[in-house]
């Protein structure tokens, strides 16, 4: 999420910038690099919450941490991935607009019949997500409520693509029309520098 994207902006800053004009608030769920991420997103008006179980390696623990951090007056949550820098404000607005037209369900963007992110999920489903076992996946609940999903068709694959590898990063930069960058890969550490 801290990799450079465009014009001095990091990947996470690009995602937060796509979300903030269309949402009431943005909360970034952080793990190992929480202090560094917080320094990048706080100036954009986003809050952060620390996921103590980030090392589990699955998105579910972060998803649960984010849900638990929501105030009681929040009726729905938009779940976006922090490593999807091609996410556009137009997609975010379309998903939120579809929910506003028929509140209380689940809204998902779709590209060529494949569901992506961000997902908008009404509060009435949250307990089911929170009850998932550690080896569960959010898609288990979403699939269980397939009849409640409203799809927003998208013209590009940005909703499907995130950055999990150096190759995916290079591909996303190319799709965004950005120049390639050389990455210096270092051994994975359990501790970020200066934290």
KEKE-3310 file (N, C-alpha, C; in steps of 0.2 Angstrom, whole numbers, plus 5000, padded with zeros to 4 digits):
npx = (5004:5011:5018:5024:5013:5006:5012:5018:5010:5005:5000:4990:4985:4980:4969:4961:4959:4950:4939:4935:4928:4915:4910:4904:4914:4931:4939:4954:4960:4974:4989:5005:5012:5006:5009:5016:5007:4996:5002:5001:4988:4980:4982:4973:4961:4956:4953:4961:4962:4969:4973:4975:4977:4983:4993:4988:4986:4975:4961:4949:4951:4955:4943:4933:4939:4937:4923:4919:4924:4915:4904:4888:4878:4880:4874:4877:4892:4906:4916:4933:4948:4964:4975:4971:4974:4969:4955:4941:4933:4921:4917:4915:4905:4895:4892:4888:4877:4868:4865:4858:4847:4841:4841:4848:4853:4865:4878:4887:4901:4903:4913:4913:4905:4911:4913:4918:4928:4924:4913:4897:4889:4875:4871:4863:4868:4881:4883:4884:4895:4904:4903:4910:4921:4939:4945:4936:4928:4923:4916:4908:4897:4892:4889:4879:4869:4865:4853:4851:4860:4864:4870:4883:4887:4903:4915:4929:4943:4947:4941:4943:4957:4971:4986:4997:5009:5026:5025:5011:5010:5018:5010:4998:5002:5006:4993:4987:4994:5006:5023:5035:5042:5057:5059:5066:5068:5067:5072:5058:5052:5048:5046:5043:5054:5060:5049)
npy = (4994:5006:5008:5018:5028:5038:5055:5058:5051:5038:5020:5017:5030:5034:5025:5030:5043:5041:5036:5046:5057:5052:5046:5045:5044:5037:5023:5016:5000:4993:4985:4978:4989:5000:5013:5020:5019:5026:5039:5043:5043:5050:5064:5065:5064:5052:5040:5028:5011:4998:4982:4969:4955:4955:4947:4935:4933:4933:4941:4942:4944:4958:4963:4960:4968:4981:4982:4981:4993:5002:5016:5016:5022:5019:5013:5005:4998:5001:4991:4992:4988:4991:4990:4993:5003:5008:5010:5019:5035:5036:5023:5020:5029:5024:5012:5016:5024:5014:5007:5017:5018:5006:5002:4992:4980:4971:4977:4975:4978:4973:4965:4958:4948:4945:4947:4960:4972:4989:4982:4985:4984:4981:4984:4974:4962:4961:4954:4941:4940:4943:4932:4922:4908:4908:4902:4905:4914:4931:4930:4918:4922:4932:4924:4916:4925:4928:4932:4944:4953:4967:4971:4981:4985:4986:4995:4992:4982:4986:4984:4971:4969:4969:4972:4960:4955:4959:4958:4960:4973:4980:4977:4983:4997:4998:4997:5008:5017:5022:5025:5011:5005:5001:4989:4987:4973:4966:4955:4948:4955:4954:4966:4983:4996:5008:5007)
npz = (5000:5002:4991:4978:4967:4958:4954:4966:4975:4985:4984:4993:4996:4984:4983:4995:4991:4980:4987:4997:4993:4991:5002:5019:5029:5030:5035:5037:5039:5047:5048:5051:5046:5051:5057:5047:5037:5042:5043:5030:5026:5035:5033:5022:5027:5032:5044:5055:5060:5070:5067:5077:5073:5061:5055:5053:5039:5031:5024:5031:5045:5045:5040:5049:5060:5055:5054:5067:5071:5067:5070:5079:5072:5059:5044:5033:5026:5015:5008:5003:4994:5000:4991:4978:4967:4955:4957:4954:4957:4951:4950:4964:4967:4959:4965:4977:4974:4968:4980:4987:4979:4982:4997:5010:5006:4998:4988:4973:4962:4945:4933:4917:4922:4934:4951:4960:4970:4976:4989:4995:5010:5019:5037:5042:5039:5045:5057:5053:5046:5056:5064:5057:5056:5059:5047:5038:5025:5018:5006:5008:5016:5008:4996:5001:5002:4989:4982:4987:4982:4972:4957:4949:4934:4927:4916:4915:4922:4934:4946:4949:4951:4961:4971:4974:4971:4964:4950:4948:4953:4943:4932:4935:4935:4922:4916:4920:4913:4918:4920:4921:4936:4945:4957:4973:4981:4997:5010:5019:5034:5051:5057:5053:5047:5059:5068)
capx = (5000:5015:5022:5023:5008:5007:5012:5020:5005:5006:4994:4984:4983:4975:4962:4958:4956:4944:4933:4933:4922:4909:4908:4904:4921:4935:4943:4959:4962:4981:4993:5012:5015:5001:5011:5018:5000:4992:5005:4999:4980:4977:4981:4968:4954:4955:4955:4964:4961:4974:4971:4981:4978:4985:4998:4984:4987:4968:4957:4944:4952:4954:4936:4930:4941:4934:4916:4919:4926:4910:4899:4882:4873:4882:4869:4880:4899:4909:4923:4937:4954:4969:4980:4968:4975:4965:4949:4939:4928:4915:4914:4913:4899:4890:4890:4884:4870:4864:4863:4853:4841:4837:4845:4847:4855:4872:4879:4894:4903:4905:4916:4913:4902:4915:4911:4924:4927:4921:4907:4893:4885:4870:4872:4859:4873:4887:4884:4886:4903:4908:4903:4913:4927:4945:4946:4930:4929:4917:4912:4903:4891:4889:4886:4873:4863:4865:4847:4851:4865:4863:4876:4884:4892:4909:4918:4936:4944:4950:4937:4946:4964:4974:4993:5000:5016:5029:5022:5004:5011:5020:5004:4993:5005:5005:4986:4985:4997:5011:5030:5037:5047:5061:5058:5072:5065:5071:5069:5052:5054:5042:5046:5045:5059:5058:5042)
capy = (5000:5012:5009:5024:5027:5044:5062:5058:5048:5030:5016:5018:5037:5034:5022:5034:5048:5038:5035:5051:5062:5049:5042:5049:5043:5032:5020:5011:4994:4993:4979:4979:4996:5005:5020:5023:5020:5032:5046:5044:5043:5055:5071:5065:5064:5045:5037:5021:5006:4993:4975:4965:4949:4955:4942:4929:4933:4933:4948:4941:4948:4965:4965:4960:4974:4987:4982:4982:5000:5007:5018:5012:5025:5017:5008:5001:4999:5000:4987:4993:4985:4996:4989:4993:5010:5010:5011:5026:5038:5034:5016:5021:5033:5020:5007:5019:5026:5008:5005:5022:5016:5000:5001:4986:4974:4971:4980:4973:4979:4967:4966:4952:4943:4943:4951:4963:4977:4989:4979:4989:4979:4983:4982:4968:4956:4961:4948:4934:4941:4943:4925:4918:4906:4911:4899:4907:4920:4935:4927:4913:4926:4935:4919:4914:4930:4930:4935:4951:4957:4971:4972:4987:4983:4991:4994:4990:4977:4989:4981:4964:4969:4971:4971:4956:4953:4964:4958:4963:4980:4982:4977:4989:5003:4998:4998:5015:5022:5025:5022:5006:5007:4996:4988:4983:4968:4964:4950:4950:4956:4955:4973:4988:5000:5014:5006)
capz = (5000:5002:4985:4974:4962:4953:4956:4973:4979:4986:4982:4998:4995:4978:4985:4999:4987:4976:4992:5002:4990:4990:5008:5025:5032:5028:5040:5035:5044:5046:5052:5053:5044:5053:5058:5041:5033:5046:5041:5023:5025:5040:5030:5017:5031:5034:5051:5055:5066:5070:5067:5080:5070:5054:5053:5050:5032:5027:5024:5036:5052:5044:5038:5056:5064:5052:5056:5074:5073:5064:5075:5080:5068:5052:5042:5028:5025:5009:5009:4998:4996:5000:4986:4971:4965:4949:4958:4952:4961:4947:4952:4971:4966:4956:4970:4983:4970:4968:4986:4988:4975:4985:5003:5015:5004:4996:4981:4971:4955:4941:4926:4913:4926:4939:4956:4963:4976:4983:4991:5000:5014:5024:5043:5044:5037:5048:5062:5050:5044:5062:5066:5053:5059:5056:5041:5034:5020:5017:5001:5011:5018:5002:4992:5005:5001:4982:4980:4990:4978:4966:4953:4945:4928:4926:4910:4915:4927:4940:4952:4951:4951:4967:4970:4979:4969:4960:4944:4948:4953:4936:4927:4937:4933:4914:4914:4922:4909:4922:4918:4925:4941:4947:4964:4976:4985:5003:5014:5023:5041:5056:5060:5049:5050:5063:5072)
cpx = (5004:5019:5020:5018:5009:5008:5014:5015:5007:5000:4988:4981:4978:4969:4958:4955:4950:4938:4931:4928:4915:4906:4908:4911:4924:4939:4948:4961:4970:4984:5000:5014:5010:5003:5012:5011:4996:4995:5003:4992:4977:4977:4975:4961:4952:4957:4958:4962:4966:4971:4976:4982:4980:4989:4995:4985:4980:4965:4952:4945:4952:4947:4932:4932:4938:4927:4915:4920:4921:4906:4892:4877:4875:4877:4872:4888:4901:4915:4927:4944:4960:4975:4976:4968:4971:4957:4947:4934:4921:4912:4912:4906:4893:4887:4886:4877:4866:4861:4857:4847:4837:4841:4843:4850:4863:4873:4887:4895:4905:4908:4916:4910:4906:4914:4918:4923:4927:4914:4903:4888:4881:4872:4869:4863:4879:4888:4886:4893:4907:4908:4907:4920:4933:4947:4941:4932:4923:4913:4907:4897:4888:4886:4879:4867:4863:4859:4847:4856:4862:4870:4877:4889:4897:4912:4925:4937:4947:4947:4940:4953:4967:4982:4996:5007:5019:5026:5015:5005:5013:5014:4999:4996:5004:4998:4984:4989:5003:5018:5032:5042:5051:5060:5064:5068:5070:5068:5063:5054:5047:5041:5048:5050:5056:5051:5043)
cpy = (5006:5012:5015:5023:5032:5050:5062:5055:5040:5027:5017:5025:5037:5031:5027:5040:5047:5038:5041:5056:5059:5046:5047:5049:5037:5030:5015:5006:4993:4987:4982:4986:5001:5012:5023:5024:5026:5039:5048:5046:5049:5062:5071:5064:5057:5044:5030:5017:5000:4986:4971:4958:4949:4950:4935:4928:4933:4940:4948:4945:4955:4967:4965:4966:4980:4987:4983:4990:5005:5009:5015:5015:5023:5012:5003:5003:4997:4997:4988:4990:4991:4995:4989:5000:5012:5011:5018:5029:5037:5028:5016:5024:5028:5015:5010:5021:5020:5006:5010:5021:5010:4998:4994:4980:4974:4973:4978:4975:4973:4969:4959:4946:4940:4948:4954:4968:4984:4986:4984:4984:4982:4980:4975:4961:4955:4955:4942:4934:4940:4936:4920:4915:4909:4908:4901:4913:4924:4932:4922:4917:4929:4930:4917:4919:4933:4933:4942:4956:4960:4972:4978:4985:4989:4989:4992:4985:4979:4986:4974:4964:4972:4970:4967:4954:4959:4964:4961:4971:4983:4982:4982:4996:5004:5000:5005:5020:5025:5021:5016:5008:5000:4995:4985:4979:4966:4959:4952:4950:4956:4962:4978:4993:5006:5013:5002)
cpz = (5000:4996:4981:4968:4957:4957:4964:4978:4979:4984:4986:4997:4989:4979:4989:4995:4982:4981:4995:4999:4991:4997:5014:5029:5029:5033:5037:5040:5042:5050:5054:5052:5046:5054:5052:5037:5036:5044:5034:5022:5030:5037:5024:5021:5033:5041:5050:5061:5065:5071:5070:5077:5063:5051:5051:5043:5028:5028:5029:5042:5051:5043:5045:5060:5061:5054:5063:5076:5070:5070:5074:5074:5060:5050:5037:5028:5018:5010:5002:4999:4995:4995:4979:4969:4959:4950:4957:4957:4958:4949:4959:4971:4964:4961:4975:4980:4970:4974:4988:4985:4979:4991:5006:5012:5003:4989:4979:4964:4952:4935:4923:4918:4932:4945:4959:4969:4973:4983:4996:5003:5019:5031:5045:5043:5042:5053:5059:5048:5051:5065:5062:5056:5056:5049:5036:5029:5019:5012:5003:5012:5012:4997:4995:5004:4994:4980:4982:4986:4972:4963:4949:4940:4927:4919:4910:4921:4933:4947:4954:4952:4958:4966:4976:4977:4965:4953:4943:4949:4946:4931:4929:4934:4925:4912:4916:4918:4913:4920:4923:4930:4943:4955:4967:4981:4991:5006:5019:5030:5045:5058:5055:5052:5054:5066:5078)
residu = (UNK:UNK:UNK:UNK:UNK:UNK:UNK:UNK:UNK:UNK:UNK:UNK:UNK:UNK:UNK:UNK:UNK:UNK:UNK:UNK:UNK:UNK:UNK:UNK:UNK:UNK:UNK:UNK:UNK:UNK:UNK:UNK:UNK:UNK:UNK:UNK:UNK:UNK:UNK:UNK:UNK:UNK:UNK:UNK:UNK:UNK:UNK:UNK:UNK:UNK:UNK:UNK:UNK:UNK:UNK:UNK:UNK:UNK:UNK:UNK:UNK:UNK:UNK:UNK:UNK:UNK:UNK:UNK:UNK:UNK:UNK:UNK:UNK:UNK:UNK:UNK:UNK:UNK:UNK:UNK:UNK:UNK:UNK:UNK:UNK:UNK:UNK:UNK:UNK:UNK:UNK:UNK:UNK:UNK:UNK:UNK:UNK:UNK:UNK:UNK:UNK:UNK:UNK:UNK:UNK:UNK:UNK:UNK:UNK:UNK:UNK:UNK:UNK:UNK:UNK:UNK:UNK:UNK:UNK:UNK:UNK:UNK:UNK:UNK:UNK:UNK:UNK:UNK:UNK:UNK:UNK:UNK:UNK:UNK:UNK:UNK:UNK:UNK:UNK:UNK:UNK:UNK:UNK:UNK:UNK:UNK:UNK:UNK:UNK:UNK:UNK:UNK:UNK:UNK:UNK:UNK:UNK:UNK:UNK:UNK:UNK:UNK:UNK:UNK:UNK:UNK:UNK:UNK:UNK:UNK:UNK:UNK:UNK:UNK:UNK:UNK:UNK:UNK:UNK:UNK:UNK:UNK:UNK:UNK:UNK:UNK:UNK:UNK:UNK:UNK:UNK:UNK:UNK:UNK:UNK)
# end
